Amino acid sequence: MYVYYKKDAGRYFGKAEFIRYVKKKTLKTIQKYNMLRFDDKIAVAVSGGKDSVALLYIIDEIEREFPTEIVIVHVDEGIANYSDKSEPIIAKHAKILGYKVCQAKFKDLFGFTIDDVAKYYSEGKMNLEPCSICGEWRRWALNKLARDSGATVLATAHTLDDFAQTVLMNVIRNSLDRLLRLAITRERVVEGFVPRVYPFIELYEKETALYTHLLELDHNDIPCPYAQLSMRWDIRLFLYQQEEKHPGTLYNILRFYQDLLRTAPEQSIELKKCEICNYPTTDNICRAHKLVRMLKSLS
């Protein structure tokens, strides 16, 4: 009995074959982009959702043969009936696998929750949608947790879908500098940043979702209540339509980005340290804390 049809390859998979395919594809991606090293301490970002739980179990299986240390890092965004559902799930998986969990709350780090941010947005006090602020804070918080844990690399569960959406978002926003900073490999080392890798970058989101379902891995399946407010949501729907009509669209965006990196001149950006948190930044204050200042001015 087949459980999956890979349209861009014209291939059917049975359950056992599909599970092997996802694991093998992840391992090949790690090797292709030199994502992990023999003696890394890996911080795995686990939100509690389907993708991050799948990544945690696959990395656990891959790294069993190596002297690798793994730690789970988790950020609580402060979204009612959403964020709180993830913590017991993460604690359960951490106990099963025997890993330590390092976690932090937006409220403790920045003084605001995403529910607070959404309230300001709904009241018309600001134009930035909650997802924009959440994404900036999440990057800052995950880097801090990874650094504080002593990790040498941070693995996140971004899929091919996520990456293609990010590329297109930066094109629409004319953010070439941000686009060129989307590192797939860990070759470019920047002091203050833990190198970030994406082992699922060549897997579709529907593939990681099916993997989680077939293995019956407990996860938080409640969608974020604010996701539909973002530009990413609209781009996501557009790319789904294009992938359905033109299989391979998402892979082509990834290849386009790789070609762009090869032809673009190497960027030389002088980084300072944030006056508030010492986070690497091109300005005197990092983006995360500029957002905090803005929100405080609205309070």
N, C-alpha and C positions, 0 to 999 in steps of 0.2 A: 504493500500500500504506500502510495506517495504522499508526502506531507508538504512538499514545496516544489514549485516550478520556478527556476531561475530564468526569467524571460530574456535577459540580455545574453545568456549563454545557450538558451534553448535546451535546458537540461532539467530532468526530474530527479528528486531525491526522496529516498525512504527515510524513516526516522533516524536510524543508527548512522546512515551515510551522511545525513545532514548535520548531525551533531559532530561527526568527525570533520566535515567540511569547515564548520565555523572555527573549530579549534586549530585546524591546519592553516586556515587562511590567516588567523590571528598570529600564529607563530611565524608564518612567512612574512607578514607585514612587519613584525618586530625585527626580524633578521634583515629584511630589505632596507629598512630605514635606520638600522643600527640603534634601535630604541633602548634596549636594555643591555647591561654588561654583567660580566661574571659575578662580581661581588657587590652589586648595587644594594642600597637600601631603598626599597620602592614604597613610596606613598601612593596608595590607590584611593582616588577620590570616589567616595560612595555616597550617592544621594539617597539610596534606597529604592530608586527606580529600576526598571527592567534592565537597562543597558549597563548601569554601574554594577549591579549584582552579578550579571553575567561576566563582566570583566574581572571582577574579584575572583570568581571561581576558576576562570580560565588561567589567569596569572598564577593563582595558587598551584594549579596542576602543572603548568609549564616550569615553574621555578622550584619545584620539589627536589630536582636533581642538582640544584646549585646552592652555594652558600649564601643565598640571598635572604635578606631580612625584609619583611613586609609589614607595613602599618596602614591602617585604614584612617583616612581623614574625611571628616564630615562637617558640613556647615548647615546650621539651622537658620533659615531665612526669616522665621517669625511669621509664617502664614498660617492662620487658624485653619484647623481641620485638614491640613496638608503636611506641613513640616513635622508636626508632632506624631504623625502616623509612621514616619520613617525610622525614628530612633529605636523602637523595640525590634524592628526588622533588622536593622544594622547590628544591634547588640546580639541578636540571635545568630546571625551569620559569623560574627566575630568569635562567638563562643564555640561554634561548630569547627571553625578553622583554626582557632587558637591565636587570633591576632588582637593586638591592642588597638583601641579606637581613640584618636585625637580629634576632638570636636570643639567648635566654637559657635556662638550665636551672634547674629548681626547686632542684636540689641546690646550685647556686651562690648562688641568691637566698635560700633559706630553710634550707639545711642538711639537707633531707630530700627524698627522692623520693616519688612516689605509691606505689611498691612498699613503701617503708618504712611509709607510712601504712596501707596495706592489711594489712601484717603486724601492726601494733598492733591493727587492727580485728578481724582473724581470731583474735587471741589474747584478745579480750575486754577489752582495756585501755581501750577508748573506744567510745562509742556512735555517734559521727559516722561515716557511711559515707565511703569515699574520695572519692566524687564531690563531696560537699559541700565538702571541703577543696580539692580540685582546682579547682572552680569559683571559689572565693574567691581562690585564688592566681593562677589564670589571669587574672582581671579585673585584679588588682594588677599582674601582670607585663606584660600587654599595654599597660596604661596607661603603665607606666614605659618600655617600648620605644618606644611612640609618642611620648612626650614627649622622650625622649633623641634620637630621630631628627629632631625638629623638626616633626613632623606637626601639621597643623591639624585633622585629623579621622581617626577610626579606623573602618574599615569591617569588619564581621564578617559571616560567612555564615549567620547565624541565619535559618531558614526560618519559614514560617507555623506549621509543626508545633512548632518549638522555642518560639516565642513563646506559642502557646496552652498548651503544657505549663507554661511558667513562670508564666503567669497563674493557672492552676488550682492549681499548687503553692503559690503565695502565698495563695490563698484557703483551701486546706486547712490551711495553717500559721497562718492568721489574721495574716498579715504585710501589713497594709494599707499601712504606711509604705513597705515595699520595693516593693509593687505600684505605688504612685503614683510611685515614682522610676524606673519603666521608661520612659524617654523614647524616643519613636519619632522625634521631630524633634530638631534640634540647637539649638533656640531657647534652652533653659535652659543658660546657661554657668556652670560652677562652677570657680573657680580651682583648679588642680592636676589637673583631669580633662580629658583630651582628649575632645571630643565624639564620641560613638559613634553610628554609623548602621548600618541593616540593610537593604541594597538587596533582599534576598530575602524580606522580611517578608510579601509577598503571594503568594509561590510555595510550593507544597507541596514537601516534601522529595523525594517521588517524581519531581517535575518536574525539580529540579536534578540528581537522580541520573541520570535518563534523558538529560538534556542532556550530562552528563559522559560517559556511555556512548556516545552517538551521535557525539560529537566525538573519541572514543577518547583522552581526556585521561588521562595516567598519574596515578594517585592511590593512596593507601594504603587498601586495602579491608579491612584487618584490624580487626575490632571491638575496642573497648577491653575487656579482660578483666574489668573491674570495673563495667561499665555496669549489669549486671543486679542489682547490690546496691542501687541507688538508688531513691528514690521516683519520680524522673523516669521510670524504666523502666516502672513500673507504670502511671503516668499516660499514658505514651506508648501503651501497648497499649490502654488504655481508650479513649483518643481515636481511635485507629485504628478500633476497633469502632464507635464512634459516627459517625465520618465515613463509614464504609462503609454503615451503616444509614440515616444522615441526612446526605446530602451537603450541605456548606456549614457543618457544625458548627464547623470551625476558623475560618472567616471570621466566623462569628457571635461567637466568643469575642474575636476582634480588634476587631470593631465594639462589643461590650460594653465592652471596655477603653477604647476611644476615647470612648464616651459617659460612662463613669465619670470620665475625666479632665476632660471638659467641665463636669461637674456638681460635682465635688469641689472644696472650697476649696483655694486655692493654698497649698502647704506652705512654711513659712519655717523652715528648719533652720539653726541656727548650727553651722558646721563649725570644728573645730580642726585642728591639724597633729599627726600621730602623733609621739610623742616619739622613736621609733626611726628612722622613714624619711621624715617630713614629709608623708606621704600624707594627703589630706583625710579627716577622720573626725569622728564625733559624740562620740567618747570620747578619752581621753588616748593610747590605743594603738589602731591600726587593727585591723580584724578579721583581716587576713592575719597580722599579727605576734602577735596573741593566740593564734592557732592554733599558731604556731611555739613560743610559750612553753608551751602545753599539751603539745605533743609532746616538748619537752625535759624536761618534768617526768615523762614516761613512760619516758624513755631510761634 
